[in-house]
Amino acid sequence: MHANGSRNRLTPRQLDLYLGDNLFARLARTVCNVGVLPRKELHEAWEVARRVRRRFRGGRVVDLCCGHGLLAHVMLLLDDTAPTALAVDTRLTLNHRALSEAIVAAWPRLQGRVTFVQAALKEVELHKDDVVVSAHACGSLTDDILQRAQAAGARVAVLPCCQALRERGALDGWMDGALAVDVERATQLRAAGYQIWTQTIPAEISPKNRLLLGAPVHRPQSQGP
Ligand SMILES: C[S@@+](CC[C@H](N)C(=O)[O-])C[C@H]1O[C@@H](n2cnc3c(N)ncnc32)[C@H](O)[C@@H]1O
């Protein structure tokens, strides 16, 4: 496994890995100093957010199944035109607040803009201007997120994992079962009137690296930087 896919926590001992003055290096050093986040989660959140922000600008960010909620923060850091972010999880991690406070201390413009809610994703009201994101919502949770986003007409980006293979038989005679599940998700999203984009994040960070983005076709697309 590549070191950036490690589940070991980043601590101040890893500060030297992230030298320089670019945004990612500064974020990584902030994360190291808090000492709570697995290394792969930093890299996953960054790789997902930068790809999503190339396509989707603005909007309230809704990070579903957020874990530590880093993705919500990075989405705001990469696009300051997004007003707020909501980070939702049924079991917020013990350390989510420490991480959030450190990021806000480093980027005070985020003060008061990221809200955590301990709730099931089905309890969260979504709106058409939202950008719904989720990294590694296990199994059918990804389907629930895609359905909720579609119902609201919101833009959506998911990085699925733990695909529930037993429910999907149609395409797995031709391709790997987990891929078949994700292909069906993508085609379903397109059939629901969405433009879709299929991308990957580096496999060295996570083998579960397929990123599916969708936006309702009637919505004008922003051009990324
Ligand atoms: C594999 S973790 C991913 C966490 C984070 N997004 C990441 O990439 O590190 C899946 C998360 O989904 C949360 N979860 C499970 N069921 C949920 C539900 N119905 N609504 C919201 N969150 C849920 C879990 O508590 C867990 O934190």
The ligand as an SDF file (V2000), in Angstrom:
LIG
                    3D

 27 29  0  0  0  0  0  0  0  0999 V2000
  -16.9390    4.6630    5.8550 C   0  0  0  0  0  0  0  0  0  0  0  0
  -17.4790    6.0130    6.8200 S   0  0  0  0  0  0  0  0  0  0  0  0
  -16.9940    7.3830    5.7760 C   0  0  0  0  0  0  0  0  0  0  0  0
  -16.7170    8.6250    6.5560 C   0  0  0  0  0  0  0  0  0  0  0  0
  -16.1230    9.7930    5.7560 C   0  0  0  0  0  0  0  0  0  0  0  0
  -17.0170   10.2650    4.7260 N   0  0  0  0  0  0  0  0  0  0  0  0
  -14.8000    9.4320    5.1610 C   0  0  0  0  0  0  0  0  0  0  0  0
  -14.6630    9.4270    3.9370 O   0  0  0  0  0  0  0  0  0  0  0  0
  -13.8740    9.1780    5.9180 O   0  0  0  0  0  0  0  0  0  0  0  0
  -19.2410    5.9860    6.6720 C   0  0  0  0  0  0  0  0  0  0  0  0
  -19.9500    6.9300    7.6400 C   0  0  0  0  0  0  0  0  0  0  0  0
  -21.3510    6.8820    7.3880 O   0  0  0  0  0  0  0  0  0  0  0  0
  -22.0090    7.1000    8.6210 C   0  0  0  0  0  0  0  0  0  0  0  0
  -23.4080    6.6650    8.4410 N   0  0  0  0  0  0  0  0  0  0  0  0
  -23.8840    5.4020    8.4380 C   0  0  0  0  0  0  0  0  0  0  0  0
  -25.2000    5.3990    8.2020 N   0  0  0  0  0  0  0  0  0  0  0  0
  -25.5800    6.6940    8.0450 C   0  0  0  0  0  0  0  0  0  0  0  0
  -26.8210    7.3440    7.7570 C   0  0  0  0  0  0  0  0  0  0  0  0
  -27.9460    6.6610    7.5860 N   0  0  0  0  0  0  0  0  0  0  0  0
  -26.8460    8.6870    7.6780 N   0  0  0  0  0  0  0  0  0  0  0  0
  -25.7100    9.4070    7.8530 C   0  0  0  0  0  0  0  0  0  0  0  0
  -24.5020    8.8360    8.1190 N   0  0  0  0  0  0  0  0  0  0  0  0
  -24.4410    7.5050    8.2190 C   0  0  0  0  0  0  0  0  0  0  0  0
  -21.1750    6.3300    9.6110 C   0  0  0  0  0  0  0  0  0  0  0  0
  -21.3740    6.7690   10.9420 O   0  0  0  0  0  0  0  0  0  0  0  0
  -19.7660    6.6010    9.1070 C   0  0  0  0  0  0  0  0  0  0  0  0
  -19.1880    7.7310    9.7530 O   0  0  0  0  0  0  0  0  0  0  0  0
  1  2  1  0
  2  3  1  0
  2 10  1  0
  3  4  1  0
  4  5  1  0
  5  6  1  0
  5  7  1  0
  7  8  2  0
  7  9  1  0
 10 11  1  0
 11 12  1  0
 11 26  1  0
 12 13  1  0
 13 14  1  0
 13 24  1  0
 14 15  1  0
 14 23  1  0
 15 16  2  0
 16 17  1  0
 17 18  1  0
 17 23  2  0
 18 19  1  0
 18 20  2  0
 20 21  1  0
 21 22  2  0
 22 23  1  0
 24 25  1  0
 24 26  1  0
 26 27  1  0
M  CHG  2   2   1   9  -1
M  END
$$$$
